[in-house]
Amino acid sequence: MATELKGLTKRSVNYSAWYNELVVKAELAEQSDVRGCMVIRPYGYAIWEKIQSELDKKFKATGVQNAYFPLLIPKSFLSREAEHVEGFAKECAVVTHYRLKTNDTHDGVVVDPDAKLDEELIIRPTSETIIWNTYKNWVKSYRDLPILCNQWCNVMRWEMRTRLFLRTSEFLWQEGHTAHATREEAEERAKMMLHVYADFAEQYMAVPVIRGVKSETERFAGALDTYTIEAMMQDGKALQSGTSHFLGQNFGRAFNVQFLNRDQKQEYAWATSWGVSTRLMGALIMTHSDDNGLVLPPHLAPIQVVIVPIYKSQEQLNAIDAKVETICHNLQAMGISVKYDNDDNKRPGFKFADYELKGIPVRLAIGARDLENGTIEVMRRDTLEKETVSIEGIEAYVQKLLEDIQANIYKKALNFRDSHIYECDNYDEFKQRIQDGGFFLCHWDGTPETEAKIKEDTQATIRCVPYGFEQTPGTDMVSGKPAKCRVIIAKAY
């Protein structure tokens, strides 16, 4: 790697430092001067836009429409659903005044004490309350249902310890909010969106996930059930990568969203909410990247192919430019995003290192001798393997290679995860082994007391009751009581 780009801490030395440095060095994001908030740089935002675009298509394919609701929520709205407000009360940022004025020395501004709001406004930590207060105006009959809305927006949750993308006071996300005429329809929607998230994570992010349902303690505030996808990072920790909530009639009752059902009786609407955030950026980085920098899945890479010319004279560059112009045109016609970097302000070695750091899936290098021989050098970012191939048909070769890379990094992540899932029935053994990371399938008696003890003793949490694993009765390793199922327990971000 070029000298200018060296210095990335190795994962084996300090995984946390590696992550923090990589986010900054790869120009994805950086800390802002606003406490707990981040600046997402253009390259990082381009990846987020790809995530957003693909998810948006998937949502709309299920009938969801985009809308937008206010950033500011009256404090009284949060008081209407007791469990919901309790879950978010400690994270809320509060607006108390609506005006500033020049200070007495005329060299700054102060809050105008005469501009106090009659009712404080909360910067949205999530939007159930403001949306359900709106839905009461939209719903009168079962014919008005379902309502399937999503919004792409920012939210604010006042975090004490922050880390870029993984946990910041302000972050970007989408939040879907649906209203239904029946419990069955709402539960079906909540589960449907979980599978939308899981399919996206695996097909586009190349991140294998475990689907499951949260314990009562770990549910979203105000939900009857929370469904989750859990991904394993390279340090063996879990990252909750998307959640979908069945909210029952809690918000329908709290905001008096009633409708005349098919039997001509008044009933409260049934609700779901579901969301993923810029935390997915953290999942991408920590699942695939290596000690040389980012490794991006081709399906989400803003630049899938970069071409770097190697030349000694302007004449050579002109000849290379002419050949590459055709290659770029053909790749773009195939739907492949390509960048030709013939900038003469940077050495080829610097460019190679920079694009390696930024995780560009495929790098092509072409020089004057390649033109004579009809060849081109190809490097794949996932394995760092290089080979020289014929320039004829390079477009089809690259197209197949991108799909091979997508499949390979998914398989690599899946093999890693599956080799770090362990069944465990002995608590002393569990307490020792959990420190090294991994997902532990353990019998659980279903009580919050046992759950709390595990967390107190190990800082690990029950991530979910997983789908797709054989469930047999057993004995809880902590309490010794009968247990009906195994749960996934892990340390988590």
Protein Blocks (a to p, Z undefined) as FASTA:
>chain_A
ZZklgoiacfklommlmmmmmmmmnomaccdfbehiacddfklmmmmmmmmmmmmmmmmm
nopacddddfbdcfklmmmmmklmmmmmmmcccdfbfcdcddfkopaccddfklccfbdc
dddfbfklmmmmmmmmmpmbfklpccddddddddddddfbdcehklcfbdcddddddddf
bfklmmmmmmmmmmmmmmmmmmmnopacddddddfklpcehiabdcddddddfkopacdf
bdcddehjmlmmmnopacddfkopacddddddddddfklmmmmmmmmmcfkbccddfklg
mblbdcddddfbfklmmmmmmmmmmmmmmmmmnopacdddfbfkbcfklmmmmmmmnopa
bacdddfklmmnopacdddfklopacdddfehklmmmmmmmmmmmmmmmmmmmmmmmmmc
ccdfbfklmmmmmmngpadddddehiaklmmmmmmmnopacfbdcehiacdddddfklop
acfbdcdddddZZ
